[in-house]
Amino acid sequence: MSLLDKYPCGNIMAPTYLSFSSASVTIASALVATVGNFLVVLAVFLDPNKNLRSPFHYFVTNLGLADLIVGLLTSPLAAIYLISEGLKQPNQQFRVWMHMTYFISCTASLLSLTALALDRYTAITYPLLYRAKLNPTRSFLVSIMIWTVSILFSLIYFLVGYNKFRFIFANTAVAVTFALY
């Protein structure tokens, strides 16, 4: 057994109480994340005066959508996996889908935060350029690019496995962060 195997600790089970308590916390956080992020997305789309239709608010909505996926998909899949683990019958398929939704939403969340930071930086340091260059259509296209990159980048998981992809994911996030700043 090696640490770089597909499931290096596959024969080691977590204590039952830890699995069930983790599942409880995961379900509670999923409820909070779902309600909060749904309200953010709803506020932007149902704004009667359309005051929230700026590039900034679109990036906030994109971040809310990424976090909504965590509340609606990733956390429930994690809870199901943790409960099955507590029952000593872990399902590896739930684990794969949990990882995929996690990596997609995490990548989209990080890229949305980066777009949000660059949006605010440009708005403050170059206000005239900001108004001329960034409009809702461009912010929508950036959001589409964020989700495309997130999905394509996360497909590497199927090629290299979970442990190697964790390494790639973490180091790419650090490298991109330093490259942007």
For each residue, the residues with C-beta under 8 A, 3 or more apart:
1: 5 8 11
2: 5 8
3: 8 163
4: 8 161 163 164
5: 1 2 8 10 163
6: 10 161 162
7: 10 92 162
8: 1 2 3 4 5 163
9: 12
10: 5 6 7
11: 1
12: 9
13: 85 88 90
14: 18 19 85 86
15: 18 19
16: 19 20 86 88
17: 20 21
18: 14 15 21 22
19: 14 15 16 22 23 82 83 85 86
20: 16 17 23 24 82 83 86
21: 17 18 24 25
22: 18 19 25 26 82
23: 19 20 26 27 78 79 82 83 86
24: 20 21 27 28
25: 21 22 28 29
26: 22 23 29 30 75 78 79 82
27: 23 24 30 31 75 76 79
28: 24 25 31 32
29: 25 26 32 33 71 75
30: 26 27 33 34 70 71 72 75 76 79
31: 27 28 34 35 71
32: 28 29 35 36 71
33: 29 30 36 37 67 68 70 71 75
34: 30 31 37 38 68 71 72
35: 31 32 38 39 71
36: 32 33 39 40 67
37: 33 34 40 41 64 65 67 68 71
38: 34 35 41 42 68
39: 35 36 42 43
40: 36 37 43 44 60 61 64
41: 37 38 44 45 61 64 65 68
42: 38 39 45 46
43: 39 40 46 47 52
44: 40 41 47 52 53 57 58 60 61 64
45: 41 42 61
46: 42 43
47: 43 44 50 51 52 53
48:
49:
50: 47 53
51: 47
52: 43 44 47 57
53: 44 47 50 57 58 136
54: 57 58 136
55: 58 59 119 134 135 136 138 139
56: 59 60 116 119 120 123
57: 44 52 53 54 60 61
58: 44 53 54 55 61 62 136 139 140 143
59: 55 56 62 63 112 115 116 119 139 142 143
60: 40 44 56 57 63 64 116
61: 40 41 44 45 57 58 64 65
62: 58 59 65 66 108 112 115 143 146
63: 59 60 66 67 109 112 113 116
64: 37 40 41 44 60 61 67 68
65: 37 41 61 62 68 69 108
66: 62 63 69 70 105 106 108 109 112 150
67: 33 36 37 63 64 70 71 105 109
68: 33 34 37 38 41 64 65 71 72
69: 65 66 72 73 74 101 104 105 108
70: 30 33 66 67 73 74 75 101 102 105 109
71: 29 30 31 32 33 34 35 37 67 68 74 75
72: 30 34 68 69 75 76
73: 69 70 76 77 101 105
74: 69 70 71 77 78 98 101 102 105
75: 26 27 29 30 33 70 71 72 78 79
76: 27 30 72 73 79 80
77: 73 74 80 81 94 97 98 101
78: 23 26 74 75 81 82 98
79: 23 26 27 30 75 76 82 83
80: 76 77 83 84 91 94
81: 77 78 84 85 90 91 94 95 98
82: 19 20 22 23 26 78 79 85 86
83: 19 20 23 79 80 86 87
84: 80 81 87 89 90 91 94
85: 13 14 19 81 82 88 89 90
86: 14 16 19 20 23 82 83
87: 83 84
88: 13 16 85
89: 84 85
90: 13 81 84 85 95
91: 80 81 84 94 95
92: 7 95 96
93: 96 97
94: 77 80 81 84 91 97 98
95: 81 90 91 92 98 99
96: 92 93 99 100
97: 77 93 94 100 101
98: 74 77 78 81 94 95 101 102
99: 95 96 102 103 157 162
100: 96 97 103 104 154 157
101: 69 70 73 74 77 97 98 104 105
102: 70 74 98 99 105 106
103: 99 100 106 107 153 154 157 165 169
104: 69 100 101 107 108 150 151 154
105: 66 67 69 70 73 74 101 102 108 109 150
106: 66 102 103 109 110 169
107: 103 104 110 111 149 150 153 154 169
108: 62 65 66 69 104 105 111 112 146 147 150
109: 63 66 67 70 105 106 112 113
110: 106 107 113 114 173 176
111: 107 108 114 115 146 149 150
112: 59 62 63 66 108 109 115 116 143 146
113: 63 109 110 116 117
114: 110 111 117 118 176 177 180
115: 59 62 111 112 118 119 139 142 143 146
116: 56 59 60 63 112 113 119 120
117: 113 114 120 121
118: 114 115 121 122 180
119: 55 56 59 115 116 122 123 134 139
120: 56 116 117 123 124
121: 117 118 124 125
122: 118 119 125 126 129 130 133 134
123: 56 119 120 126 127 130
124: 120 121 127
125: 121 122
126: 122 123 129 130
127: 123 124 130 131
128: 131 132
129: 122 126 132 133
130: 122 123 126 127 133 134
131: 127 128 134
132: 128 129
133: 122 129 130 138
134: 55 119 122 130 131 138 139
135: 55 138 139
136: 53 54 55 58 139 140
137: 140 141
138: 55 133 134 135 141 142
139: 55 58 59 115 119 134 135 136 142 143
140: 58 136 137 143 144
141: 137 138 144 145
142: 59 115 138 139 145 146
143: 58 59 62 112 115 139 140 146 147
144: 140 141 147 148
145: 141 142 148 149
146: 62 108 111 112 115 142 143 149 150
147: 108 143 144 150 151
148: 144 145 151 152
149: 107 111 145 146 152 153
150: 66 104 105 107 108 111 146 147 153 154
151: 104 147 148 154 155
152: 148 149 155
153: 103 107 149 150 156 172
154: 100 103 104 107 150 151 157
155: 151 152 158 159
156: 153 159 160 165 168
157: 99 100 103 154 160 161 162 165
158: 155
159: 155 156
160: 156 157 164 165 168
161: 4 6 157 164 165
162: 6 7 99 157 165 166
163: 3 4 5 8 166 167
164: 4 160 161 167 168
165: 103 156 157 160 161 162 168 169
166: 162 163 169 170
167: 163 164 170 171
168: 156 160 164 165 171 172
169: 103 106 107 165 166 172 173
170: 166 167 173 174
171: 167 168 174 175
172: 153 168 169 175 176
173: 110 169 170 176 177
174: 170 171 177 178
175: 171 172 178 179
176: 110 114 172 173 179 180
177: 114 173 174 180 181
178: 174 175 181
179: 175 176
180: 114 118 176 177
181: 177 178
